[in-house]
Amino acid sequence: MKQNWKPGTLVYPVPAVLVTVGNDESEYNVLTIAWTGTICSDPAMCYISVRPERHSYPILKKNREFVINLTTEKMAYATDWCGVRSGKNFNKFKEMNLTLGKSHVVKAPYIKESPLCIECRVKEIIPLGTHDMFIAEVVNILADEQYINEKTGAFDLEKAKPLTYSHGKYYGLGEFIGKYGWSVQRKTK
């Protein structure tokens, strides 16, 4: 038997990411986002949703560029802290010992401690209610070499130990279950 609940945001887990914004040091800020994801493969596109009252919102809206920095279990404290503190009152990079890197395509910086940094350029902003969705094209990806499998050249998600968010709580990922198509793959003897 299932219960009826009022509508809510229960598509979980989602990635807990740190988004960096700003065209120069006077604007640089980092904010924690859980409302993010892939929306198109070709061209590669993603989104973030941000509340208009957030300190980073006008910076993001003006510059129309950002970097999604995937987080790890080791970055959990910084990820949470950056989500409950305002860049208006704190230099979050300094407070959390996060190292700024110069992005290759966009002006917003990336976080060197992040295993994967996704440089994005905003294509459209859609007001939705509590949040505005920033739809963006992925223009570059920076992958930390320590997480790249030497044999396959693929990003090793398991080694990176990504951080996820689920209804107010942070989690790591569980164990590997199977790859895309494994349910129909022909068995070899």
C-alpha positions in Angstrom: 0.0 0.0 0.0 1.2 3.5 -0.8 0.4 6.8 1.0 -0.5 10.0 -0.8 1.8 12.9 0.0 1.6 16.5 -1.0 3.8 17.4 -4.0 7.5 17.8 -3.0 11.1 17.5 -4.2 11.7 13.9 -3.6 13.8 12.9 -6.6 16.8 11.7 -4.6 19.7 11.4 -4.3 21.1 14.3 -6.3 24.7 15.6 -6.5 25.8 18.1 -3.9 28.0 20.5 -5.9 29.9 23.7 -5.3 29.2 26.3 -8.0 31.7 29.1 -8.5 30.8 32.4 -10.0 32.4 35.8 -10.8 34.4 37.5 -13.5 37.2 38.7 -11.2 38.4 38.5 -7.6 36.0 41.2 -6.4 33.0 39.0 -7.4 34.3 35.5 -6.9 31.9 33.4 -4.7 31.0 29.8 -4.2 27.6 28.4 -3.3 26.3 25.0 -2.6 23.7 23.6 -5.0 21.7 20.4 -5.0 19.3 21.3 -7.8 21.5 20.5 -10.7 21.7 18.0 -13.5 22.1 17.0 -17.1 19.4 18.1 -19.6 20.9 17.4 -23.0 23.8 15.2 -24.4 24.5 17.0 -27.7 25.1 19.8 -27.2 26.2 19.0 -23.7 23.9 21.0 -21.4 23.1 21.2 -17.7 21.2 23.4 -15.3 21.5 24.8 -11.8 18.6 26.3 -9.9 19.3 29.3 -7.6 17.1 31.4 -5.3 17.1 35.0 -6.4 17.9 36.2 -2.8 21.2 34.3 -2.8 24.4 36.6 -2.9 25.6 34.8 -6.0 22.4 35.3 -8.0 23.1 38.8 -9.4 26.7 37.8 -10.1 25.5 34.8 -12.0 22.7 36.7 -13.9 25.1 39.5 -14.9 28.1 37.3 -16.0 26.1 34.3 -17.4 28.9 31.9 -16.6 29.6 29.4 -13.8 31.5 26.3 -12.9 29.9 23.2 -11.4 32.6 21.7 -9.1 31.7 18.1 -8.1 32.3 17.4 -4.5 33.7 14.4 -2.6 33.1 12.9 0.8 36.3 14.7 2.0 34.7 18.0 0.9 31.4 17.4 2.8 32.1 19.9 5.6 33.0 22.7 3.1 30.1 21.8 0.9 27.6 22.2 3.8 29.3 25.3 5.2 29.3 27.1 1.9 25.5 26.4 1.6 24.6 27.9 5.0 27.0 30.9 4.9 26.6 34.0 2.7 29.4 35.3 0.4 28.2 38.7 1.5 29.7 38.0 4.9 32.4 35.5 4.3 35.2 34.8 1.8 34.2 31.1 1.5 37.3 30.1 -0.4 39.5 31.4 2.4 37.3 30.2 5.2 37.2 26.6 3.8 40.7 26.5 2.4 39.4 26.0 -1.2 42.0 26.7 -3.8 40.9 28.8 -6.8 41.9 27.7 -10.3 41.8 29.7 -13.5 39.2 28.2 -15.8 40.1 27.6 -19.4 37.0 28.9 -21.2 34.9 30.9 -18.7 36.0 33.7 -16.4 34.5 32.1 -13.2 37.1 30.2 -11.3 37.1 26.5 -10.5 38.0 24.7 -7.2 41.2 22.7 -7.4 40.1 20.2 -4.7 37.1 19.2 -6.9 37.7 16.0 -8.9 35.6 17.3 -11.9 34.9 20.9 -12.8 32.3 21.7 -15.5 32.6 25.1 -17.1 29.2 26.4 -18.2 27.8 29.3 -20.2 24.2 30.3 -19.5 21.8 30.1 -22.5 18.5 30.8 -20.7 17.1 31.7 -17.3 13.7 30.5 -16.4 11.9 31.8 -13.3 10.1 28.9 -11.6 9.0 30.0 -8.2 11.4 29.7 -5.3 14.3 29.2 -7.7 15.3 30.4 -11.2 16.7 27.7 -13.5 19.9 28.6 -15.3 20.1 26.4 -18.4 23.7 26.3 -19.6 25.9 24.8 -22.3 28.9 22.9 -21.1 31.9 24.6 -22.7 34.8 22.7 -21.0 35.5 20.0 -18.4 38.5 19.8 -16.1 39.1 16.3 -14.8 41.6 15.7 -12.0 44.2 13.2 -13.4 44.3 11.3 -10.1 40.8 10.0 -10.8 41.4 9.0 -14.4 41.7 5.3 -15.1 45.1 4.8 -16.8 43.9 1.8 -18.8 40.6 3.1 -20.1 41.0 6.9 -19.8 37.6 7.1 -18.1 36.8 9.1 -15.0 36.8 6.7 -11.9 33.7 7.8 -10.0 34.2 5.2 -7.3 37.7 6.5 -6.6 36.5 10.1 -6.4 33.9 9.2 -3.7 31.3 11.8 -4.8 29.0 13.5 -2.3 25.2 13.3 -2.8 22.3 15.0 -1.1 19.0 13.5 -0.1 16.2 15.3 1.7 18.4 17.4 4.0 21.2 14.8 4.4 24.6 14.1 2.7 25.6 10.6 1.6 28.4 8.9 -0.3 27.6 6.6 -3.2 26.9 2.9 -2.7 28.7 0.1 -4.4 28.8 -0.5 -8.1 25.9 -2.5 -9.4 26.2 -2.7 -13.2 26.9 -0.7 -16.3 24.4 0.7 -18.8 22.9 -2.3 -20.7 24.1 -5.0 -18.4 20.6 -6.3 -18.0 20.4 -7.3 -21.6 24.1 -8.1 -22.3 24.7 -11.5 -23.8 26.4 -13.9 -21.3 29.6 -15.4 -22.4 30.8 -18.8 -21.2 
